[in-house]
Amino acid sequence: MQAQAELLVDARNSVGESPVWDAQRRCLFWVDIPGRALWCWSAANGRTRQWPTPEMTGCIALAAGSEATPHGCWVAAMETGVALLTPHDDGTLAHERIATVRHPQPGMRFNDGRCDRQGRLRAGTMVNDMSLAATAGSLYALDGRTLRTLQGGFITPNGMAFSPDGRTMYLSDSHPERQVVWACDYDTDSGTPHNPRIWVDMRPLPGRPDGAAVDEAGGYWICGNDAGLVHRFTPDGRLDRSIAVPVKKPAMCAFGGSGLDTLFITSIRPGGDLGDQPLAGGVFALRPGVRGLPEPHCSV
């Protein structure tokens, strides 16, 4: 039976991104980038809540050692660097700077990112105005509380994910001028990618490559932005299947739920007439028939 995406939260996010399943709290967390908010949905009662963030946040990861805090502590790659965010019951959000980034030009921020299997955050930066097609973006490594540059020349870095054994790193550039997914050999000792090669050319396929996740069999799930699809590619780069979602711009996906058998999908709510997609900006869930992998906690 074909999996079907169902609305989980009618969040109406401008750019819903970086869903992360918190197994301890049975909650899904994500961010709205231009909305400057950290969101949470509870599987226990179906309720949502949000906390305002001090800057636009491109991606988050649950910090190691945050088990005792009620809503976790979150490593967040933002506009001016990486911070530790601690949400409180009263709706406030504590903010501690971890590392500062030096962008090559104004108007930049972090975008997509994810922890490797060892719990080290890797995240890319981009120029906010995508119409400029500026190749000023870089891929950064957060090692402890230090940022180092891994690779430059990106327009809109996206699609970060790691194979089950952690030895392959996937990375895409979702800008219309690029639309490719690279695979890199990944040194698990140093946390450094090598030998990047085009793994999937998505230009002939529907949808630009956006955020991604990997299942326990090594399948790579990536949102087809502008096409209302989520694609699964086999480890050898073959398109296995595509699943429709009821919005044109799915943004990022992540596995979660009690059995890690649910794929959660955030989305974008563009401006203009939304008569044909009233649920744009929502968060969706589907059962794809495969299980994901536990998300590593971030070491900081």
C-alpha positions as MATLAB code, in Angstrom:
seq = 'MQAQAELLVDARNSVGESPVWDAQRRCLFWVDIPGRALWCWSAANGRTRQWPTPEMTGCIALAAGSEATPHGCWVAAMETGVALLTPHDDGTLAHERIATVRHPQPGMRFNDGRCDRQGRLRAGTMVNDMSLAATAGSLYALDGRTLRTLQGGFITPNGMAFSPDGRTMYLSDSHPERQVVWACDYDTDSGTPHNPRIWVDMRPLPGRPDGAAVDEAGGYWICGNDAGLVHRFTPDGRLDRSIAVPVKKPAMCAFGGSGLDTLFITSIRPGGDLGDQPLAGGVFALRPGVRGLPEPHCSV';
ca = [
       0.000    0.000    0.000;
       1.301    3.440   -0.890;
       2.218    5.551    2.120;
       0.093    8.667    2.518;
       1.186   11.923    4.099;
      -1.201   13.338    6.687;
      -1.221   16.731    8.340;
       0.293   16.644   11.820;
       0.453   20.361   12.665;
      -1.110   23.234   10.711;
       1.879   25.369   11.704;
       1.792   27.753    8.729;
       5.557   28.183    9.004;
       7.208   30.554    6.572;
      10.092   28.078    6.244;
       9.673   25.029    8.456;
      13.033   23.268    8.756;
      15.230   20.842   10.698;
      12.732   18.409   12.274;
      14.375   16.363   15.045;
      12.691   13.570   16.985;
      13.385   13.668   20.742;
      12.878   10.037   21.809;
      13.110   10.746   25.538;
      10.318   13.318   25.520;
       8.390   11.768   22.603;
       8.358   15.152   20.910;
       9.177   16.507   17.481;
      11.133   19.770   17.457;
      11.741   21.991   14.431;
      12.317   25.621   13.501;
      10.667   28.300   11.397;
      13.664   30.132    9.950;
      12.278   33.611    9.089;
       9.661   33.228   11.813;
      12.525   33.058   14.349;
      10.871   30.319   16.379;
      11.623   26.903   17.856;
       8.579   24.628   17.666;
       7.590   21.456   19.532;
       4.837   18.880   18.988;
       4.110   16.322   21.704;
       3.109   12.803   20.683;
       1.665   12.290   24.167;
      -1.074   14.922   23.901;
      -0.836   16.359   20.382;
      -0.144   19.845   21.680;
       2.280   22.308   20.151;
       4.226   25.174   21.599;
       6.912   27.532   20.403;
       9.704   29.736   21.701;
      11.061   32.873   19.978;
      14.709   32.636   18.908;
      17.048   35.659   18.929;
      18.157   35.062   15.326;
      17.036   33.081   12.298;
      17.936   29.440   12.919;
      18.815   27.135   10.039;
      19.165   23.846   11.892;
      19.119   22.315   15.365;
      20.470   19.241   17.126;
      19.675   17.919   20.593;
      22.648   18.533   22.881;
      24.225   15.646   24.741;
      23.672   15.756   28.484;
      20.375   17.658   28.317;
      18.255   14.824   29.712;
      17.378   16.689   32.918;
      15.964   19.812   31.248;
      12.208   19.783   30.559;
      12.469   20.576   26.839;
      16.089   19.650   26.167;
      19.001   21.874   25.219;
      19.437   22.538   21.537;
      22.547   23.307   19.531;
      21.391   25.840   16.946;
      23.232   27.092   13.848;
      21.927   30.621   13.401;
      22.885   33.869   11.665;
      26.047   34.943   13.483;
      27.179   31.550   14.745;
      26.198   28.526   16.796;
      24.386   28.795   20.121;
      22.964   26.588   22.845;
      19.226   27.190   23.285;
      17.365   26.066   26.416;
      13.554   26.378   26.264;
      11.716   26.955   29.550;
       8.147   26.274   30.640;
       7.394   29.999   30.905;
       7.958   30.459   27.164;
      11.404   32.017   27.444;
      14.504   30.695   25.736;
      17.968   30.887   27.286;
      20.707   31.600   24.744;
      24.429   30.846   25.110;
      26.888   31.555   22.297;
      29.107   28.570   21.441;
      30.976   29.727   18.341;
      30.980   32.738   16.004;
      31.108   32.510   12.209;
      32.799   35.050    9.929;
      30.715   35.287    6.782;
      32.464   36.525    3.610;
      29.643   38.989    2.912;
      26.595   40.526    4.626;
      23.155   38.961    4.611;
      24.190   35.383    5.313;
      23.093   32.694    7.760;
      23.403   29.006    8.479;
      21.021   26.743    6.594;
      20.751   22.941    6.599;
      22.834   20.778    8.919;
      22.961   17.524   10.861;
      25.149   15.603   13.292;
      27.379   12.825   12.031;
      27.192    9.399   13.711;
      29.730   10.590   16.292;
      27.547   13.542   17.319;
      29.505   16.315   15.571;
      27.411   19.010   13.893;
      28.081   19.769   10.211;
      26.154   22.675    8.687;
      26.247   24.947    5.654;
      25.841   28.686    5.191;
      24.123   30.647    2.428;
      23.261   34.150    1.256;
      19.673   34.886    2.258;
      18.796   36.366   -1.134;
      18.816   33.263   -3.354;
      18.181   35.386   -6.453;
      21.809   36.537   -6.261;
      23.028   32.947   -6.833;
      26.064   33.888   -4.751;
      28.595   31.093   -4.232;
      29.579   32.466   -0.823;
      28.218   29.513    1.175;
      30.491   27.129    3.036;
      30.226   23.839    4.868;
      31.374   24.073    8.489;
      32.317   21.571   11.162;
      31.525   22.209   14.807;
      34.112   20.286   16.812;
      33.526   20.883   20.487;
      33.022   24.646   20.534;
      35.168   25.453   17.519;
      34.027   26.048   13.943;
      36.252   25.080   11.009;
      35.612   25.361    7.295;
      35.347   22.091    5.384;
      34.430   23.279    1.885;
      33.321   26.454    0.102;
      31.567   27.479   -3.095;
      27.961   26.596   -2.200;
      24.887   28.604   -3.137;
      22.237   26.852   -1.011;
      23.745   23.879    0.856;
      21.152   21.310    1.820;
      20.404   17.592    2.081;
      22.921   16.767    4.818;
      22.749   13.115    5.884;
      25.025   10.215    6.780;
      24.974    6.549    5.812;
      24.180    4.035    8.588;
      27.883    3.235    9.082;
      28.748    6.946    9.036;
      31.343    6.531    6.282;
      29.407    8.343    3.564;
      28.220   11.931    3.853;
      25.485   13.217    1.536;
      25.126   16.891    0.686;
      23.077   18.791   -1.888;
      22.836   22.279   -3.310;
      19.171   23.119   -3.822;
      19.666   26.297   -5.853;
      18.048   26.088   -9.315;
      21.493   26.489  -10.899;
      22.840   23.387   -9.095;
      20.208   20.764   -8.095;
      22.640   17.929   -7.425;
      23.374   15.599   -4.515;
      26.976   14.727   -3.747;
      28.293   11.721   -1.879;
      31.590   12.054   -0.016;
      33.823    9.542    1.716;
      33.714   10.516    5.373;
      36.622   10.067    7.754;
      34.903    9.148   11.011;
      38.053    9.833   13.045;
      38.658   13.407   11.883;
      35.064   14.176   10.860;
      36.202   15.324    7.428;
      34.616   14.559    4.016;
      36.802   13.560    1.064;
      36.348   12.610   -2.581;
      33.063   14.405   -3.343;
      31.284   13.119   -6.452;
      27.897   13.764   -8.006;
      25.733   10.957   -6.675;
      22.327   12.082   -7.987;
      21.651   14.721  -10.630;
      18.149   15.909   -9.797;
      17.765   18.309  -12.712;
      15.838   15.737  -14.811;
      13.678   14.816  -11.791;
      10.710   16.686  -10.314;
      11.627   18.996   -7.457;
      14.792   20.696   -6.245;
      16.787   18.761   -3.615;
      16.090   20.091   -0.130;
      16.422   18.523    3.344;
      17.053   14.811    3.737;
      17.265   11.779    6.049;
      18.626    8.219    5.826;
      16.772    5.046    6.811;
      18.284    1.961    8.482;
      18.742    0.250    5.100;
      20.771    3.182    3.795;
      17.961    4.677    1.720;
      18.289    8.429    1.244;
      15.033   10.373    1.565;
      15.057   13.909    0.193;
      12.337   16.506   -0.196;
      11.562   17.497   -3.783;
      10.905   21.200   -3.261;
       8.464   22.774   -5.767;
       7.184   19.314   -6.767;
       5.301   18.260   -3.615;
       7.263   15.008   -3.386;
       9.611   13.120   -1.110;
      12.015   10.866   -3.019;
      13.850    7.771   -1.786;
      17.145    6.799   -3.402;
      18.852    3.460   -2.837;
      22.475    3.450   -1.625;
      23.644    3.076   -5.243;
      21.843    6.304   -6.229;
      18.816    4.745   -7.939;
      15.413    6.435   -7.514;
      13.357    3.887   -5.605;
      10.063    5.722   -5.147;
       8.434    9.111   -4.739;
       5.661    9.945   -2.264;
       3.342   12.928   -2.669;
       2.705   15.471    0.078;
      -0.207   17.947   -0.126;
       2.015   21.036   -0.476;
       4.370   22.153   -3.227;
       7.369   22.924   -1.033;
       8.300   20.153    1.400;
      11.495   21.332    3.089;
      13.084   18.645    5.272;
      12.296   15.199    6.610;
      13.309   13.160    9.663;
      12.432    9.764   11.088;
      10.813    9.504   14.493;
       7.976    8.040   16.500;
       8.198    5.218   19.022;
       9.452    2.755   16.402;
      11.332    5.285   14.271;
       8.915    4.239   11.520;
       7.317    7.649   10.916;
       8.729   10.162    8.477;
       8.032   13.737    9.589;
       8.132   16.440    6.910;
       8.246   20.208    7.393;
       7.273   22.627    4.635;
       7.376   26.189    3.332;
       4.482   28.635    3.087;
       5.239   30.978    0.179;
       3.599   34.334   -0.311;
       0.785   34.942   -2.762;
      -2.336   32.945   -3.511;
      -2.416   29.682   -1.557;
      -5.847   28.549   -2.682;
      -4.461   25.333   -4.137;
      -2.355   24.470   -1.075;
      -3.952   25.805    2.113;
      -1.802   23.509    4.274;
       1.504   25.028    3.093;
       3.868   25.580    6.011;
       2.441   22.603    7.877;
       4.184   19.562    9.301;
       3.208   16.180    7.859;
       3.714   12.552    8.843;
       3.701    9.331    6.847;
       4.566    5.661    7.384;
       6.950    4.724    4.556;
       7.342    1.065    5.582;
      10.972    1.444    6.671;
      12.598    2.509    9.907;
      14.992    5.344   10.488;
      18.027    5.612   12.739;
      18.292    7.308   16.142;
      19.461   10.896   15.767;
      22.862   11.368   17.475;
      23.021   13.894   20.274;
      25.408   16.778   19.646;
      28.640   16.904   21.619;
      29.456   20.473   22.700;
];
